[in-house]
């Protein structure tokens, strides 16, 4: 969806004060620019999805958010989550990883890629801001930001709302929220959710199990100040994400499209089902693996993750401006075993973060308006990463990381006239990182081979000034034209290798944007268009390559390098049309053209034989000279399209409300997503490419009087299309594996609001 778009929502579901009496489009208020404003008046590319539409779409986990925001690609990677916006993102593969898309919950930045989980319930809305947000958001917002905003307590009103859902794959969901007024100046809101669903693939993986609770306390003793305190907890269980084999020359796996003829199409795709084929001789007989062969992809994967959060927002009206202070603490205790990359990985990641943000926001009726602020962030990690692929590549390491970030920022808006405005802003950031990483063993059995040597230590400091400049013009009563240039950056960091070859530099992005937002015919037709050009420099790319060891050789490992730069341009057009109070049409078309101007990576061959890649091999390096001539191949992928970048993405939607008397309505709706092909991995082998597809959802809801209750029947992925969410190459054995989006799901949902 384009800037200024929400997911389809018929007028009957809107409050009376946000819709026209003749059924025109509603106004949505967002805070993407750190102040309340109409979505149609926000001169940035932002998509807002309401909490009601998240519920209607059955979204209870981060990985499914992408189907409502076409520019967003969400990749589950074991127990972590990677985000890509318009081709910009980071593959989160281990505890060193940080996303290039800032994830914020209740106004608080969440640092760990394991932690964006368990928050998709009792929400006001989700805002997805596209493009670098280096001024107001700052840290790790190279490609954009995701803001998840929970519902706040309501003063003077007692209310209870809930939802129960049952669907195929024995899917059970339950949600309950209670709002309790405490006198006239305070209120408490407590909400909780339980999710329990079997896995989508035959070995039990791709399940969803978790319990979450959130409590919010609002105190507003006067009109000039308030405090809102939010505490949340989430336990994530189950087996976690699963992987499937992809067709390749080495293994006669049916193509994804051919699997639809099988009674359980995912059964033949489950890696565990192929264990006897994959790990039998000759793979075990190769001299490069001694003692026990390569470990099977097993069925004993699990998630046992715990996430805690506590934050407050204090707002005070100072007359000329509002002062907001947001102290926050978050802790994640992630513990999981995954076979998603095609081999065994065991992760324990205990991270604790503290942050403090203070903002001064001017009144909205001033000629010069501003947002000024300061930000402090501190995170400490104590982790254990164990990746087991055989003696030659088994590693067990304990990253101990510390990150501290300080920033000062400001953004100004100046009215040249009633219709013309100038925007300017900047942010200065200093970020310090330190690490102590020790290799503590591995092998089958035995030490890591080659050894990583003594514990790895290091300290890094990065400073950066990012800025934004733009112009806005009101071309009519309901028409806004805007243009801006914005920059963003993501600091460098560490990976496991012998110093000094164990760090990478920051990346930066400059975005040029022009757009227009319009409404016509008495607020019934909305037409928005945006064109953009992004210049991406010193891009951080994570891949499995050769990391330097303590004895000066190269061992196989996951590394992040400033391996490329790219340019990305495109346009997004969105139209919404509400001809009557009961009808709503929606269409979004995005064109995206991304290309790596420069991209050099590497791949590993345990026998010295050429690796499988869609790029150009430019050279080799010896990995371990006594064992089967194992070596690394240097690869040049310059000129290839950016990953996770479908050239065309089209979303279509329609809803109609049938009024059946007794103040009740029957609401029918359907949406389809159509996307062209894209590569999912920077290795660019054909097996790791998702072809063009169409995926459709539909629902039918009976709404009771005054929305007091509802009954919904739904079906998602009507076509039962098997679509890859991610793909990669299993090192050493050189076969491709992938993760699938959900298959066809259906069920019944009961809701009430008293």
C-alpha distance (Angstrom), angle and dihedral (degrees) to the residues before:
residue distance angle dihedral
X1 . . .
X2 3.77 . .
X3 3.74 131.1 .
X4 3.76 109.5 -65.1
X5 3.79 96.2 26.7
X6 3.75 132.1 124.2
X7 3.74 126.5 -172.5
X8 3.82 112.5 -86.8
X9 3.80 113.7 -72.3
X10 3.79 125.0 169.9
X11 3.78 120.1 -130.2
X12 3.79 94.3 -113.7
X13 3.79 88.7 67.2
X14 3.81 92.8 55.9
X15 3.77 128.8 91.8
X16 3.78 114.9 -104.7
X17 3.80 93.6 -113.8
X18 3.83 94.0 55.3
X19 3.80 100.6 51.8
X20 3.75 137.6 61.9
X21 3.76 117.4 -110.8
X22 3.80 89.1 -119.8
X23 3.81 92.9 53.0
X24 3.80 101.5 -95.1
X25 3.78 123.1 162.8
X26 3.79 116.0 -71.0
X27 3.79 126.4 -121.0
X28 3.81 116.2 -115.1
X29 3.80 121.1 -156.7
X30 3.82 117.1 -146.4
X31 3.80 135.9 179.1
X32 3.82 98.4 -153.1
X33 3.82 90.5 126.6
X34 3.83 93.0 45.8
X35 3.80 93.5 -99.8
X36 3.79 132.4 76.0
X37 3.80 113.3 -96.2
X38 3.78 140.6 145.6
X39 3.78 113.0 -84.4
X40 3.81 89.4 -129.1
X41 3.82 90.5 54.0
X42 3.81 95.4 49.2
X43 3.81 106.5 103.0
X44 3.80 94.6 -150.1
X45 3.78 136.1 84.5
X46 3.80 103.4 -96.2
X47 3.79 133.4 149.7
X48 3.80 118.7 -156.9
X49 3.80 120.2 -162.5
X50 3.80 116.7 -169.5
X51 3.78 122.9 -129.5
X52 3.80 89.8 -118.7
X53 3.78 92.0 58.1
X54 3.79 91.7 47.8
X55 3.80 87.8 55.1
X56 3.79 92.3 45.4
X57 3.82 89.4 52.2
X58 3.81 92.5 49.7
X59 3.81 93.8 -121.4
X60 3.80 111.8 162.6
X61 3.81 99.0 146.3
X62 3.80 135.4 50.7
X63 3.80 95.8 -116.5
X64 3.83 92.8 70.6
X65 3.81 97.0 50.6
X66 3.79 91.9 90.8
X67 3.80 93.8 71.7
X68 3.82 89.9 68.2
X69 3.82 95.3 42.6
X70 3.83 110.2 48.8
X71 3.83 94.3 -167.1
X72 3.83 90.2 57.6
X73 3.81 124.6 81.7
X74 3.81 116.7 -171.7
X75 3.80 117.5 -162.9
X76 3.81 121.4 -168.1
X77 3.81 110.0 -148.7
X78 3.78 110.3 -176.4
X79 3.79 104.5 -66.8
X80 3.81 94.8 -15.0
X81 3.80 134.6 77.6
X82 3.80 128.2 -137.4
X83 3.82 123.9 -160.9
X84 3.80 127.8 -155.9
X85 3.80 124.3 -174.0
X86 3.79 115.1 -170.0
X87 3.79 90.6 -23.0
X88 3.82 96.8 -46.4
X89 3.80 116.3 116.7
X90 3.78 148.2 96.3
X91 3.80 131.0 -104.7
X92 3.81 103.2 -125.2
X93 3.80 102.1 -148.4
X94 3.80 105.2 149.6
X95 3.80 144.0 4.9
X96 3.79 92.8 -74.4
X97 3.81 92.2 63.0
X98 3.79 125.6 108.9
X99 3.78 126.0 -178.4
X100 3.81 121.3 -114.6
X101 3.82 88.2 -144.6
X102 3.80 112.0 71.9
X103 3.81 112.8 -128.0
X104 3.82 114.2 -154.8
X105 3.80 127.2 -175.7
X106 3.80 118.2 -165.8
X107 3.80 89.3 -15.1
X108 3.82 93.8 -51.3
X109 3.80 122.7 117.4
X110 3.84 112.1 -124.7
X111 3.80 111.9 -149.0
X112 3.81 106.6 -169.7
X113 3.84 121.4 76.0
X114 3.81 86.7 -144.8
X115 3.80 91.7 60.9
X116 3.87 107.8 63.6
X117 3.80 90.4 93.9
X118 3.77 139.6 105.2
X119 3.81 97.4 25.1
X120 3.81 102.2 101.4
X121 3.80 100.3 103.7
X122 3.82 135.5 83.9
X123 3.81 90.9 16.6
X124 3.78 131.5 163.9
X125 3.80 91.8 -157.3
X126 3.79 146.3 -47.1
X127 3.81 119.0 -121.1
X128 3.80 120.8 -159.3
X129 3.80 111.7 -165.5
X130 3.81 112.8 -162.6
X131 3.78 123.3 -148.8
X132 3.81 132.0 26.6
X133 3.79 114.5 -36.1
X134 3.77 98.3 -168.5
X135 3.81 95.1 144.5
X136 3.81 110.0 49.4
X137 3.82 99.5 18.2
X138 3.76 104.3 27.3
X139 3.79 112.2 167.2
X140 3.81 114.9 87.3
X141 3.80 94.7 -21.8
X142 3.81 94.9 128.6
X143 3.79 93.6 133.5
X144 3.80 101.1 21.2
X145 3.78 144.0 -73.5
X146 3.81 139.3 -88.7
X147 3.81 116.1 -147.1
X148 3.81 117.8 -165.7
X149 3.81 109.9 -166.9
X150 3.83 119.5 -169.5
X151 3.79 123.5 -152.8
X152 3.78 114.5 -90.3
X153 3.81 126.6 -136.8
X154 3.80 115.6 -87.4
X155 3.80 118.9 -133.5
X156 3.80 119.4 -126.3
X157 3.79 97.2 6.9
X158 3.79 132.1 101.9
X159 3.77 112.4 -154.1
X160 3.78 142.1 162.8
X161 3.78 126.0 -165.2
X162 3.75 130.8 172.9
X163 3.76 147.1 164.2
X164 3.78 136.2 -153.5
X165 3.79 123.6 -170.2
X166 3.78 136.5 -178.2
X167 3.78 126.9 -176.6
X168 3.77 145.7 151.3
X169 3.80 119.8 -57.5
X170 3.81 82.2 49.2
X171 3.79 88.5 -78.8
X172 3.81 114.6 -178.0
X173 3.80 124.9 179.6
X174 3.76 129.8 173.9
X175 3.79 129.4 -178.5
X176 3.81 131.7 178.0
X177 3.82 132.0 174.6
X178 3.81 128.5 -178.6
X179 3.82 124.6 -167.2
X180 3.83 113.8 -160.8
X181 3.83 121.5 -174.4
X182 3.81 115.9 -142.4
X183 3.78 105.7 -158.2
X184 3.80 116.2 -54.7
X185 3.80 98.2 -55.4
X186 3.81 106.2 46.8
X187 3.79 141.5 45.2
X188 3.79 137.8 -179.0
X189 3.81 124.8 -147.6
X190 3.80 120.4 -169.7
X191 3.80 120.8 -176.1
X192 3.77 133.7 174.2
X193 3.78 140.1 177.7
X194 3.81 136.5 -164.8
X195 3.81 122.5 -164.9
X196 3.81 126.0 -174.7
X197 3.81 121.1 169.2
X198 3.81 132.8 155.1
X199 3.77 120.3 -119.7
X200 3.78 122.4 -83.9
X201 3.82 95.3 -137.3
X202 3.77 127.2 62.6
X203 3.80 98.1 -106.4
X204 3.81 91.3 58.9
X205 3.79 98.7 -103.0
X206 3.82 125.0 129.8
X207 3.78 91.0 52.3
X208 3.80 126.9 142.9
X209 3.79 121.8 -139.8
X210 3.77 127.2 156.4
X211 3.79 149.2 126.0
X212 3.80 123.9 -141.1
X213 3.80 136.7 179.2
X214 3.80 132.0 -178.0
X215 3.81 131.5 -175.0
X216 3.81 124.5 -167.1
X217 3.79 125.9 -172.1
X218 3.82 120.0 -166.8
X219 3.79 122.6 -166.9
X220 3.80 118.5 -176.2
X221 3.82 110.2 165.6
X222 3.81 93.0 168.6
X223 3.78 142.5 6.3
X224 3.79 92.5 -98.3
X225 3.80 103.6 57.6
X226 3.80 142.1 24.0
X227 3.79 141.3 168.4
X228 3.80 127.3 -148.7
X229 3.82 117.8 -167.9
X230 3.82 119.0 -167.0
X231 3.80 127.9 -172.1
X232 3.81 123.1 -179.5
X233 3.80 140.0 177.8
X234 3.80 132.0 -173.1
X235 3.80 132.4 -178.4
X236 3.79 116.2 -162.3
X237 3.79 116.7 -161.9
X238 3.79 140.0 157.5
X239 3.80 129.5 80.4
X240 3.79 96.4 -60.7
X241 3.78 131.9 -144.7
X242 3.77 119.4 -7.5
X243 3.79 134.8 -149.4
X244 3.79 132.9 -140.8
X245 3.78 132.0 -158.5
X246 3.76 116.1 -107.1
X247 3.82 123.2 -146.4
X248 3.81 113.3 -89.4
X249 3.80 140.2 155.5
X250 3.80 91.2 -99.5
X251 3.81 97.4 54.1
X252 3.79 129.1 36.8
X253 3.79 95.9 -134.2
X254 3.81 114.2 160.3
X255 3.77 113.7 -109.6
X256 3.77 116.9 -99.6
X257 3.80 91.3 -109.9
X258 3.82 92.4 51.7
X259 3.79 93.4 56.3
X260 3.79 93.4 74.8
X261 3.81 89.5 81.5
X262 3.80 92.0 61.6
X263 3.79 118.4 90.8
X264 3.80 91.0 -125.7
X265 3.81 103.2 24.5
X266 3.78 93.1 -171.4
X267 3.77 95.1 52.8
X268 3.78 93.3 75.3
X269 3.79 89.5 47.2
X270 3.79 98.2 55.4
X271 3.78 111.9 112.0
X272 3.79 92.8 -141.9
X273 3.78 89.5 61.3
X274 3.80 89.5 62.4
X275 3.80 97.6 44.3
X276 3.82 94.7 109.4
X277 3.81 90.6 51.5
X278 3.78 98.9 42.4
X279 3.75 100.0 45.2
X280 3.81 102.7 36.3
X281 3.83 121.3 99.5
X282 2.97 136.3 -37.6
X283 3.79 86.9 46.0
X284 3.80 93.3 53.1
X285 3.80 92.4 44.1
X286 3.79 95.8 59.9
X287 3.78 112.6 113.2
X288 3.79 91.6 -131.0
X289 3.81 91.9 74.5
X290 3.76 118.0 55.1
X291 3.77 128.0 177.7
X292 3.75 114.5 27.2
X293 3.81 107.8 -3.8
X294 3.81 123.3 -115.7
X295 3.76 114.3 -37.8
X296 3.79 117.4 -106.3
X297 3.76 121.9 -114.1
X298 3.79 96.8 -105.2
X299 3.77 137.8 -157.2
X300 3.81 94.3 -126.2
X301 3.80 98.4 90.1
X302 3.78 117.1 133.3
X303 3.78 146.2 168.8
X304 3.79 122.6 -137.7
X305 3.80 103.1 166.3
X306 3.80 127.9 156.7
X307 3.79 124.3 -167.2
X308 3.81 127.5 -172.4
X309 3.78 132.2 -175.9
X310 3.78 139.6 178.2
X311 3.79 124.9 177.5
X312 3.78 141.8 154.4
X313 3.77 134.3 -158.6
X314 3.78 117.9 -156.4
X315 3.82 115.8 -168.6
X316 3.78 122.8 -172.3
X317 3.81 127.0 -177.9
X318 3.81 107.4 -137.7
X319 3.80 94.1 178.5
X320 3.79 98.0 -115.8
X321 3.84 92.5 45.7
X322 3.80 145.1 -3.7
X323 3.78 119.9 -108.4
X324 3.81 115.9 -148.6
X325 3.80 122.9 -172.3
X326 3.82 119.7 -173.9
X327 3.82 118.3 -174.4
X328 3.80 114.4 179.6
X329 3.79 143.2 176.5
X330 3.78 126.9 -166.9
X331 3.76 133.3 177.1
X332 3.79 131.1 -172.6
X333 3.79 125.8 -168.0
X334 3.79 105.0 -172.2
X335 3.78 120.2 -178.2
X336 3.78 120.5 165.7
X337 3.80 146.3 141.1
X338 3.78 117.1 -142.1
X339 3.80 138.7 177.3
X340 3.77 93.5 -173.7
X341 3.85 95.5 119.3
X342 3.83 89.2 52.1
X343 3.80 94.0 -95.7
X344 3.77 138.2 64.6
X345 3.77 120.2 -76.3
X346 3.79 126.5 175.9
X347 3.78 117.9 -168.9
X348 3.78 132.6 -175.1
X349 3.79 110.4 178.6
X350 3.79 119.5 173.9
X351 3.77 110.6 -178.2
X352 3.78 130.4 171.3
X353 3.79 123.8 -171.7
X354 3.79 134.9 -176.1
X355 3.78 124.7 -169.9
X356 3.78 139.2 176.1
X357 3.78 126.1 -167.0
X358 3.79 126.9 -179.2
X359 3.81 123.0 -172.6
X360 3.78 134.7 -178.1
X361 3.81 110.7 -156.9
X362 3.78 119.6 -171.3
X363 3.78 124.1 -134.7
X364 3.80 114.5 -85.7
X365 3.83 95.6 -124.6
X366 3.81 96.5 64.6
X367 3.79 124.6 106.3
X368 3.81 89.1 -133.3
X369 3.78 111.2 44.2
X370 3.76 125.1 -177.4
X371 3.77 148.2 175.8
X372 3.82 113.4 -153.1
X373 3.77 124.5 177.9
X374 3.77 154.7 145.9
X375 3.81 129.9 -134.6
X376 3.81 134.2 -160.0
X377 3.81 124.9 -173.8
X378 3.80 129.7 177.2
X379 3.80 125.9 177.4
X380 3.79 132.7 175.2
X381 3.79 125.2 -169.9
X382 3.77 131.2 -167.5
X383 3.78 109.6 -177.3
X384 3.78 147.2 162.1
X385 3.81 119.8 -148.1
X386 3.81 119.3 -173.8
X387 3.80 120.5 178.4
X388 3.80 116.1 179.2
X389 3.79 120.6 -165.4
X390 3.79 101.8 137.7
X391 3.77 133.7 -60.4
X392 3.78 95.4 -65.9
X393 3.80 94.1 58.8
X394 3.78 107.4 19.1
X395 3.79 110.6 124.8
X396 3.76 133.7 177.3
X397 3.78 115.3 -173.8
X398 3.78 136.6 163.9
X399 3.79 112.6 -145.2
X400 3.78 113.3 -161.8
X401 3.76 106.1 -170.2
X402 3.77 135.2 178.7
X403 3.78 125.3 -169.6
X404 3.78 127.8 -176.2
X405 3.80 123.5 -179.7
X406 3.81 128.9 -174.5
X407 3.79 124.5 -176.8
X408 3.79 142.5 169.0
X409 3.79 119.3 -161.9
X410 3.77 145.0 171.9
X411 3.80 140.1 178.8
X412 3.81 124.8 -165.5
X413 3.80 132.1 -163.5
X414 3.81 118.0 -166.2
X415 3.82 124.8 -171.2
X416 3.80 109.6 -137.2
X417 3.80 87.4 178.5
X418 3.77 137.4 -16.6
X419 3.81 89.7 -79.2
X420 3.82 105.5 29.0
X421 3.82 126.4 68.9
X422 3.80 136.9 175.5
X423 3.81 122.8 -147.0
X424 3.77 127.5 -161.0
X425 3.76 133.7 164.2
X426 3.76 145.6 157.2
X427 3.78 142.8 -171.7
X428 3.79 130.5 -159.3
X429 3.81 115.0 -156.0
X430 3.78 132.5 -173.9
X431 3.79 117.2 -171.9
X432 3.81 127.0 -175.3
X433 3.80 122.8 -167.3
X434 3.78 130.1 -177.5
X435 3.78 133.7 176.8
X436 3.77 144.1 -170.4
X437 3.79 110.0 -168.2
X438 3.80 121.8 177.5
X439 3.79 129.1 -175.7
X440 3.79 105.3 -136.9
X441 3.79 103.4 -179.3
X442 3.77 143.8 -70.5
X443 3.76 138.1 159.0
X444 3.80 131.5 113.2
X445 3.02 80.1 -63.9
X446 3.79 119.5 -30.4
X447 3.79 140.1 49.9
X448 3.76 126.8 -38.7
X449 3.79 108.4 -77.5
X450 3.00 114.4 -120.2
X451 3.80 93.4 26.0
X452 3.78 119.9 -125.1
X453 3.78 90.5 -143.5
X454 3.80 126.5 -144.3
X455 3.81 122.3 3.4
X456 3.79 110.2 -69.6
X457 3.77 116.8 -123.0
X458 3.77 132.0 178.1
X459 3.77 148.0 152.8
X460 3.80 127.2 -148.1
X461 3.81 132.2 -176.3
X462 3.79 125.9 -167.1
X463 3.80 130.3 -176.0
X464 3.78 126.4 -174.9
X465 3.79 140.7 167.8
X466 3.80 113.6 -149.3
X467 3.79 123.7 -174.9
X468 3.78 147.3 -177.1
X469 3.81 132.3 -153.4
X470 3.79 128.4 178.3
X471 3.76 151.3 142.6
X472 3.82 131.6 -129.7
X473 3.80 128.1 -163.1
X474 3.81 129.6 -173.6
X475 3.79 100.7 -139.7
X476 3.80 91.4 -178.6
X477 3.81 142.3 -13.9
X478 3.82 90.2 -73.4
X479 3.81 101.9 19.6
X480 3.79 127.7 93.4
X481 3.80 125.9 -176.5
X482 3.80 119.9 -170.4
X483 3.80 143.1 170.9
X484 3.79 129.4 -174.8
X485 3.78 146.3 161.7
X486 3.81 117.4 -141.4
X487 3.79 135.1 177.1
X488 3.77 134.7 -157.9
X489 3.79 139.0 175.6
X490 3.77 142.1 -164.9
X491 3.79 118.3 -150.9
X492 3.77 123.7 -121.3
X493 3.77 126.0 -110.5
X494 3.80 149.2 167.3
X495 3.80 141.1 -65.7
X496 3.81 131.9 -176.7
X497 3.80 109.5 -77.9
X498 3.78 138.6 105.1
X499 3.83 113.9 -78.2
X500 2.94 136.1 -70.9
X501 3.82 89.5 26.2
X502 3.81 94.4 58.2
X503 3.80 105.0 89.1
X504 3.78 141.6 64.1
X505 3.81 134.1 -152.5
X506 3.83 130.0 -113.5
X507 3.78 123.1 -84.3
X508 3.81 126.6 -139.3
X509 3.78 138.0 -164.6
X510 3.81 132.0 -162.3
X511 3.81 116.7 -162.5
X512 3.81 127.7 -163.6
X513 3.80 114.0 -162.6
X514 3.80 137.7 179.0
X515 3.79 123.0 177.2
X516 3.76 149.0 155.0
X517 3.81 132.8 -148.9
X518 3.78 119.5 -162.4
X519 3.76 143.2 171.5
X520 3.80 124.2 -165.5
X521 3.82 142.3 178.5
X522 3.76 98.1 37.0
X523 3.79 96.1 -43.4
X524 3.81 93.9 -52.0
X525 3.81 100.0 111.5
X526 3.79 124.5 50.5
X527 3.81 119.2 -170.3
X528 3.80 120.2 178.5
X529 3.79 129.5 173.6
X530 3.78 132.4 -178.2
X531 3.81 132.5 179.8
X532 3.79 122.7 -167.3
X533 3.80 143.0 -179.6
X534 3.82 120.1 -164.6
X535 3.80 125.4 -164.9
X536 3.82 108.7 -160.3
X537 3.83 116.8 -167.6
X538 3.81 134.2 -175.5
X539 3.78 88.0 7.2
X540 3.81 115.4 -161.5
X541 3.80 111.0 -130.1
X542 3.82 123.3 -177.1
X543 3.80 118.3 -151.6
X544 3.80 141.8 146.1
X545 3.79 106.8 -94.4
X546 3.78 144.1 127.0
X547 3.80 116.6 -47.4
X548 3.80 118.7 -169.6
X549 3.81 114.1 -112.0
X550 3.77 133.6 -155.2
X551 3.83 92.8 -91.9
X552 3.80 92.7 53.7
X553 3.82 96.0 -105.1
X554 3.80 128.3 114.9
X555 3.79 121.4 -105.4
X556 3.77 127.6 -172.3
X557 3.80 112.7 -95.7
X558 3.77 146.5 136.2
X559 3.78 110.4 -89.5
X560 3.76 137.1 172.8
X561 3.79 118.3 -142.6
X562 3.79 137.8 172.3
X563 3.75 84.9 -111.9
X564 3.76 103.2 154.0
X565 3.75 154.6 2.9
X566 3.77 127.9 -140.2
X567 3.76 145.8 -175.7
X568 3.78 122.4 -137.3
X569 3.78 127.0 -173.8
X570 3.76 136.9 164.2
X571 3.74 148.3 121.4
X572 3.78 137.1 -109.1
X573 3.80 124.6 -154.4
X574 3.77 123.6 -172.2
X575 3.78 131.8 -177.3
X576 3.78 128.6 -176.2
X577 3.79 121.8 -177.4
X578 3.81 127.8 -173.0
X579 3.82 104.8 179.5
X580 3.81 91.9 170.6
X581 3.78 136.9 13.1
X582 3.82 88.4 -98.8
X583 3.81 102.8 46.7
X584 3.78 133.4 68.8
X585 3.81 126.8 175.1
X586 3.79 122.6 -170.1
X587 3.81 132.6 -174.7
X588 3.79 129.6 169.6
X589 3.79 125.5 -177.6
X590 3.80 121.8 -171.9
X591 3.80 125.1 -174.1
X592 3.80 115.0 -166.0
X593 3.80 127.4 -178.0
X594 3.78 115.1 -178.4
X595 3.80 128.2 168.9
X596 3.78 134.2 175.0
X597 3.80 107.3 -127.3
X598 3.79 88.1 -169.9
X599 3.79 128.4 9.2
X600 3.80 125.4 158.7
X601 3.80 121.0 174.4
X602 3.82 136.4 149.8
X603 3.78 141.1 -130.2
X604 3.80 134.8 -155.5
X605 3.79 129.5 -120.6
X606 3.83 116.5 -172.0
X607 3.83 93.0 -162.0
X608 3.78 100.8 33.7
X609 3.81 92.9 -108.7
X610 3.84 115.0 137.6
X611 3.81 114.2 -84.0
X612 3.79 125.7 -122.2
X613 3.80 111.6 -104.9
X614 3.77 140.5 139.7
X615 3.81 90.8 -136.4
X616 3.81 135.9 75.6
X617 3.81 118.8 -80.9
X618 3.81 108.2 -136.3
X619 3.81 103.0 175.7
X620 3.81 148.8 -32.2
X621 3.79 138.0 -115.9
X622 3.79 126.3 -158.4
X623 3.80 111.6 -111.5
X624 3.81 104.7 -174.9
X625 3.79 115.8 -5.6
X626 3.80 98.9 -157.1
X627 3.77 98.5 52.2
X628 3.80 119.9 70.7
X629 3.81 95.0 -54.1
X630 3.83 90.9 -76.7
X631 3.79 110.6 -171.5
X632 3.78 145.9 164.6
X633 3.78 122.7 -115.1
X634 3.79 118.0 -145.2
X635 3.80 111.0 -137.9
X636 3.81 132.0 -159.7
X637 3.83 113.5 -155.1
X638 3.81 96.8 168.8
X639 3.79 112.3 146.6
X640 3.80 94.3 28.0
X641 3.82 120.9 126.5
X642 3.79 118.0 -97.1
X643 3.80 113.3 -96.5
X644 3.79 121.7 -104.0
X645 3.81 90.1 21.1
X646 3.82 114.5 126.0
X647 3.79 108.2 -166.2
X648 3.80 91.7 -139.2
X649 3.80 128.3 26.7
X650 3.81 121.1 176.1
X651 3.78 127.4 -175.5
X652 3.80 121.0 -168.3
X653 3.79 126.4 -175.5
X654 3.78 141.7 168.4
X655 3.80 134.0 178.9
X656 3.79 131.4 -177.0
X657 3.79 129.8 -173.9
X658 3.81 119.0 -148.4
X659 3.81 111.3 -159.5
X660 3.79 107.9 -145.0
X661 3.80 103.3 178.2
X662 3.74 132.7 -97.8
X663 3.81 89.3 73.9
X664 3.81 88.9 -70.2
X665 3.80 129.9 128.3
X666 3.78 138.1 -163.3
X667 3.81 109.5 -143.8
X668 3.81 119.4 -163.4
X669 3.77 122.1 -173.3
X670 3.78 142.2 167.6
X671 3.80 136.3 -178.9
X672 3.80 134.2 -174.1
X673 3.78 131.4 -162.6
X674 3.80 119.1 -155.9
X675 3.80 119.6 -172.6
X676 3.78 133.9 173.1
X677 3.79 123.1 -132.8
X678 3.80 125.0 -68.2
X679 3.79 140.0 173.8
X680 3.80 116.3 -110.4
X681 3.80 99.2 -164.2
X682 3.80 135.2 43.6
X683 3.82 90.3 -125.8
X684 3.84 87.8 75.3
X685 3.79 97.6 -151.6
X686 3.80 111.8 158.8
X687 3.80 93.9 -120.6
X688 3.81 88.9 63.6
X689 3.77 94.4 57.0
X690 3.80 122.3 103.3
X691 3.78 111.7 -142.1
X692 3.78 126.6 -141.3
X693 3.79 115.1 -68.5
X694 3.79 146.4 168.6
X695 3.80 122.1 -141.0
X696 3.82 123.4 -176.0
X697 3.81 137.6 -169.7
X698 3.80 131.4 -168.0
X699 3.79 137.7 -177.0
X700 3.80 140.7 -177.6
X701 3.82 118.1 -156.1
X702 3.79 130.1 -172.9
X703 3.82 108.1 -155.7
X704 3.77 120.5 -159.5
X705 3.81 126.5 -141.8
X706 3.81 112.6 -56.3
X707 3.82 89.2 -2.3
X708 3.81 90.5 -75.7
X709 3.79 91.2 142.3
X710 3.78 140.3 3.7
X711 3.80 140.2 -170.7
X712 3.82 118.6 -155.2
X713 3.78 132.7 -172.2
X714 3.81 112.8 -165.3
X715 3.77 142.0 178.3
X716 3.80 124.8 -170.1
X717 3.80 127.9 -165.6
X718 3.78 91.1 16.7
X719 3.80 91.2 -175.9
X720 3.85 90.6 55.2
X721 3.78 85.7 -133.6
X722 3.79 116.5 178.6
X723 3.78 105.8 -133.7
X724 3.79 125.7 177.0
X725 3.79 117.9 -123.9
X726 3.81 93.2 -173.9
X727 3.81 139.7 -7.1
X728 3.78 137.2 -167.9
X729 3.78 144.0 160.1
X730 3.79 120.4 -95.4
X731 3.82 103.4 -127.5
X732 3.85 121.7 -122.9
X733 3.83 94.5 13.4
X734 3.82 91.3 50.3
X735 3.80 99.2 -144.7
X736 3.83 124.6 137.0
X737 3.79 123.5 -115.4
X738 3.78 130.2 -176.1
X739 3.79 145.1 -173.3
X740 3.79 119.8 -128.5
X741 3.77 132.0 -140.7
X742 3.82 115.6 -122.1
X743 3.82 117.7 -67.5
X744 3.81 123.9 -133.7
X745 3.79 108.7 -43.0
X746 3.79 129.4 -179.6
X747 3.76 139.7 169.4
X748 3.78 149.7 126.1
X749 3.79 127.6 -78.2
X750 3.83 126.0 -162.5
X751 3.78 120.6 -165.6
X752 3.80 138.5 175.9
X753 3.80 136.3 -174.6
X754 3.81 116.7 -169.1
